[in-house]
């Protein structure tokens, strides 16, 4: 019997790892573009931290998760994850947000399956130095750097 036309599906941990690595690679690429756009290097991230938050998406229900950056850090990227790969689990939102005075990465899931699924959000957070008078964009506002 020929396997012509049949594709092999990688195991679930491989798929999840590829999604996480892809998100990290995209964040590094974006950081490189920001650094290239500013030859003086004034926007170089000084420290990067990954913040994870998980929750349960109830059967036939919705889940909203926000991974929040520590105070003083901005979100530079993020993503979503789940403990299972399913055609019945739908990502509705996957975006940066500002909650109060802190940046976060929000993910919303719709679980159409008959069982609860563990889902989560990851925020890639960084401390960034911006010279006085320069502007940096956050998800919902512009911040102006001030002298200490």
N, C-alpha and C positions, 0 to 999 in steps of 0.2 A: 504494500500500500504506500503510495507516494504522499509526502508531506508538502507537495507543491501547493502554494497558496495559503498555507497555514502559518501563522506567526506564533512564536513562542512568547508568552507573557512572563516578564520577570517576577520573582517573588515580591510580596508586599513590602518587606523592609527595603528592598532595592529601590522600589518606586518612591517610597517616602524619603529615602536618603538622597535620591536624585532631585526631588523637589526642594529639600533643604539646601543642598549644595548649590542648586541653581539660584536660589534666593540670595545666598551669601555671595556668590559670584557676581550677581547683578549689583549688589550693594557696593562691592569693591570696585566694580567698573564705574559706577556713578561717582564714588569718592575720587577715583582717578581723574574723571572728567572735570570735577570741581577743582581739583588741584591743578590740572593743566590750564583751566580757564583763569587761574589766579597764580601767575608765575612767582609772585612773592611768597607763596605758600602760607598766606595768612589764615586760610581756612582749613589747615591740616588738622584732621581729627587727632586729639591728644590721647583719648582712651575710648575703646569700643567695648560695649557690654551687650550680651544677648539676654533678653528677659522673656521667660516662658510663662504662659498661663494656660491652664486647661480646665475643661468643664465637661459635663455630660450633655449631649444633644438627645433629648428624650425621643422615644419612638413617636413618629408622626408629629414632631414638634420642631421648635426653633431654639437655637442657642446663639448668644452674643457674648464674645469674649474680647477683653481688652488687655493687652500686655502693656503696662505703663512704665515709661522710662523713669529712672531715679531723678529727683530734683536736680536741675542744672545740666541735664543732658537732653539732646534733641534726638528725635527718631530719624534715622537715615534710611531705613528700609524695614521690611518685615515680611511675614507670610503666615500661612496656616498649615495645620497638620491634623491628622486623624489616625486613630489606632487601626483603622481598616479602610480598604479601598472599596467603594461601593457606588454603583450607578444611582443609588437612591439617596446619597448624601450630596447636597448641592451647596456650593459656596455662593452666598448672596452678596456679601461685601468683603473686601480685603483691602483696607486703606489706612493711611495715617490720619490721626485725629488729634485734637487738642482738648484735654479735659481739665478745666480750671487753669492751672499754671503749668501743667505737665503734658508732654507729648506721649502718644500711645499708638499702638497698632491695633485696629479693630477688625474683627472677623465675625461674620454672621453666617450661620449654617441653617439649612433646612434638611431635616432628617425624615425622609419618606419611608424608611424601613420599619419593620415590626420590632426592632430592638434598639436599646440605647447605645449610642456610640460616643466614645471619648474623643473630643475635638479640642483644638487649641490654637493659640496665637503666639507668634514670636515677634518681638520688636528688637531691631538692631539700633542701639542707642550710642551716641557719641558725645564727648565734650569737644566743643569747637571754639577756637579762639578767633574772634573777629576784631580787627582794629577799630578804634574809636571812630564813629561817624559812618562806618560801613554798615550795610544792611544784610540780613540773612533771612530767608523765607522759612516760615514754619507752616504747617498745614493750613492754619486759618488766619494768620496775621504776620506782619513784618515786625521784627524786633531790631532796635538800634542798639549797638554796643556802646557802653559808657565806660569811662575810666574808673578804675577801682578807687 
